[in-house]
Amino acid sequence: MAKPKVLVTRRVPESGIQKLREVADVDLWDEDQPIPRDVLLQKVRDIDGIFCLLTERINDELLDAAPKLRVVSNMAVGFDNIDVAACTRRGLPVGNTPGVLTETTADLAFALLMAGARRISEGERYVRAGKWTTWGPLLLMGPDIYGATLGIVGIGRIGQAMARRAKGFDMRVLYHDTQAPPGLDEKLGVTGVDFDRLLEESDFISIHTPLLPSTRHLFSTAQFKKMRPTAVLVNSARGPIIDQRALYEALRDGEIGYAALDVTDPEPIPMDDPLLTLENCLIVPHIGSASVATRNRMSSMAADNLIAGLRGEPLPNTVNPEVRAPKV
């Protein structure tokens, strides 16, 4: 019997590719840049499974072009690049990679928090520009982290991991989440509050909510006006949660103190985006899960999901569990 055909839309860690090659004919887009849309639509015409990333839109257009497709596996926790409802209507299971990147992403989010507070990227540029001529008592001062108040927006796995790290710095932790698990306040020593109170009382705010219609531009002009003028805003979730134009204006006008972003809208950020002109905005290229161990586990998990779907078995991690690929 011929092996099923699968498309892997980007060069990914070999841990997943090795698994796939044992059971399928693998068409690997062996590039660091995303596969062009027209090429993608051509390649999916005779595939049984697709191993994709956040850069690929899995929508009706693509599904129409892929009549043999049996399973979609996303190498990410989030899946806002996939029209899950469209996949479900067609009986296609959709897999993701939850849990594996929790601690790694929380590490990056806290690193951004610390870099924003201590103005690390500004200091590095200051040295490289040859401006460091002496020690200065007013040079690059920032807010203390120890003992400050951290507001967490979205207290899922990564938000909780962020809270645990904050406790190591004796931070007071507030959170806002309409679906927080019961008993969380006592378990983590945190306090659930309404959104406005979190904005008003937090020295640092870290975003960990998913991108939904209700969270798109959750942070915009009105919210920035309620924040402290020294506040540091960290986003390692999804770029569109922040109204980027409003963020630029708030940072430029001193309504908030600093932003440290792992995600932008769009990605990559255009080089003419005004945020790039600001000293008080740190931007890194969506590297929240970018540790060797985590990316290898993500690749392996995504491969496991794909293989299960090809075999007509339940996916180990699925976002539409009501759907199961038919046995071949």
Residue pairs with C-beta under 8 A, 6 or more apart in sequence:
2 25
3 23
3 24
3 25
4 23
4 24
4 25
4 48
4 49
4 70
4 310
4 328
5 24
5 25
5 27
5 46
5 47
5 48
5 49
5 68
6 20
6 24
6 25
6 26
6 27
6 47
6 48
6 49
6 50
6 51
6 306
6 310
7 27
7 29
7 43
7 44
7 47
7 49
7 50
7 51
8 16
8 17
8 20
8 26
8 27
8 28
8 29
8 51
9 29
9 34
9 35
9 40
9 50
9 51
9 52
9 53
9 55
9 56
10 29
10 31
10 32
10 34
10 35
10 53
10 55
11 28
11 29
11 30
11 31
11 32
12 51
12 53
12 75
12 295
12 299
12 302
13 295
13 296
13 298
13 299
13 300
14 299
15 296
15 297
15 299
15 300
15 303
16 51
16 75
16 298
16 299
16 300
16 301
16 302
16 303
17 26
17 28
17 299
17 303
19 300
19 303
19 304
19 307
20 26
20 51
20 303
20 306
20 307
23 307
23 310
24 48
24 49
24 306
24 307
24 310
27 43
27 47
29 35
29 39
29 43
34 53
34 55
34 56
35 43
35 56
37 57
40 56
40 62
41 61
41 62
41 65
42 65
44 50
44 62
44 65
44 66
44 69
45 65
45 66
45 67
46 68
47 66
47 68
47 69
48 68
48 69
48 70
48 71
48 310
49 69
49 70
49 71
49 72
49 73
49 306
49 309
49 310
50 56
50 58
50 66
50 69
50 71
50 72
50 73
50 306
51 73
51 75
51 302
51 303
51 306
52 58
52 72
52 73
52 74
52 75
52 81
52 82
53 74
53 75
53 76
53 81
54 74
54 76
54 78
54 80
54 81
55 81
56 62
56 81
57 81
57 82
58 72
58 74
58 81
58 82
58 83
58 87
58 94
59 82
59 83
59 86
60 83
60 86
63 69
63 83
63 86
63 87
63 90
63 92
69 92
70 92
70 309
70 310
70 325
70 326
71 92
71 93
71 94
71 95
71 305
71 306
71 308
71 309
71 310
71 315
71 325
72 82
72 87
72 92
72 93
72 94
72 95
72 309
73 94
73 95
73 96
73 302
73 303
73 305
73 306
73 309
73 315
74 81
74 82
74 94
74 95
74 96
74 97
74 302
75 97
75 298
75 299
75 301
75 302
76 96
76 97
76 298
77 96
77 97
77 98
77 99
77 101
78 96
78 210
78 211
78 238
79 94
79 96
79 319
80 210
80 211
80 238
82 94
82 319
84 94
84 319
84 320
87 93
87 94
87 320
87 323
88 94
88 320
88 322
88 323
91 323
91 325
91 326
92 323
92 325
93 309
93 314
93 315
93 318
93 320
93 323
93 324
93 325
94 315
94 318
94 319
94 320
94 323
95 302
95 305
95 306
95 308
95 309
95 315
95 316
95 317
95 318
95 319
96 305
96 317
96 318
96 319
97 297
97 298
97 301
97 302
97 305
97 317
98 157
98 317
99 157
100 294
100 297
100 298
100 301
101 158
101 288
101 289
101 294
101 298
102 157
102 158
102 161
103 161
104 288
104 289
104 290
104 291
104 293
104 294
105 158
105 161
105 236
105 288
105 289
106 158
106 161
106 162
106 164
106 165
107 165
107 291
108 236
108 262
108 287
108 288
108 289
108 290
109 158
109 162
109 206
109 208
109 234
109 236
109 262
109 288
110 162
110 165
110 166
112 234
112 236
112 260
112 261
112 262
112 282
112 284
113 145
113 150
113 204
113 206
113 232
113 234
113 260
114 120
114 145
115 121
115 260
115 282
116 142
116 204
116 232
116 234
116 258
116 259
116 260
116 282
117 142
117 143
117 144
117 145
117 204
117 232
117 258
118 140
118 142
118 145
119 140
119 141
119 142
119 258
120 282
121 282
122 140
122 279
122 280
123 140
126 132
126 140
142 258
143 203
143 230
143 232
143 257
145 169
145 171
145 204
146 169
146 170
146 171
147 169
147 170
147 171
147 172
148 169
148 171
148 172
148 203
148 204
149 171
149 172
149 173
149 174
149 201
149 202
149 203
149 204
150 162
150 163
150 166
150 171
150 172
150 173
150 174
150 202
150 203
150 204
150 205
150 206
151 173
151 174
151 175
151 176
151 198
151 199
151 201
151 202
151 204
151 205
151 206
152 159
152 162
152 163
152 173
152 174
152 175
152 176
152 190
152 205
152 206
152 208
153 159
153 175
153 176
153 177
153 195
153 198
153 205
153 206
153 207
153 208
153 209
153 218
154 175
154 176
154 177
154 207
154 208
154 209
154 210
154 237
155 163
155 175
155 176
155 177
155 180
155 184
155 190
155 192
155 208
156 177
156 208
156 209
156 210
158 208
158 236
159 175
159 177
159 206
159 208
160 184
160 188
162 206
162 208
163 173
163 175
163 188
163 190
164 188
166 173
167 173
167 188
167 189
171 204
172 191
173 188
173 189
173 190
173 191
174 190
174 191
174 192
174 193
174 197
174 198
174 201
174 202
175 184
175 190
175 191
175 192
175 193
175 198
176 192
176 193
176 194
176 195
176 198
177 192
177 209
180 192
184 190
184 192
185 191
185 192
193 201
196 226
198 205
199 205
199 223
199 226
199 227
200 226
200 227
200 228
202 227
202 228
202 231
203 228
203 230
203 231
203 232
204 231
204 232
204 233
204 234
205 227
205 231
205 232
205 233
205 234
206 234
206 235
206 236
207 218
207 219
207 233
207 234
207 235
207 236
207 237
207 241
207 242
208 236
208 237
209 215
209 218
209 237
209 241
210 237
210 238
211 237
211 238
211 240
211 241
215 241
216 240
216 241
217 240
217 241
217 242
217 243
217 246
218 241
218 242
219 233
219 241
219 242
219 243
219 246
219 247
220 242
220 243
220 246
221 243
221 246
221 249
221 250
224 246
224 247
224 249
224 250
224 255
224 256
225 250
225 255
227 233
227 250
227 255
227 256
228 256
228 257
229 254
229 255
229 256
229 257
230 256
230 257
231 256
231 257
231 258
232 256
232 257
232 258
232 259
232 260
233 242
233 247
233 256
233 258
233 259
233 260
234 259
234 260
234 261
235 241
235 242
235 259
235 260
235 261
235 262
235 263
236 262
236 263
236 288
237 263
238 263
239 261
239 263
239 264
239 265
239 266
239 267
240 265
242 261
242 265
244 264
244 265
244 273
244 275
245 274
247 259
247 275
247 281
248 273
248 274
248 275
248 278
248 281
249 255
250 256
251 258
251 259
251 275
251 278
251 280
251 281
252 274
252 278
257 280
258 280
258 281
258 282
259 275
259 280
259 281
259 282
260 281
260 282
260 283
261 275
261 281
261 282
261 283
261 284
262 284
262 285
262 286
262 287
262 288
263 286
263 288
264 273
264 275
264 283
267 285
267 286
268 285
269 275
269 276
269 283
275 281
275 283
276 283
289 295
289 298
301 316
301 317
304 316
305 315
305 316
305 317
305 318
308 314
308 315
308 316
309 315
309 325
310 325
310 328
311 325
311 327
311 328
312 324
312 325
312 326
312 327
312 328
313 324
313 325
314 321
314 324
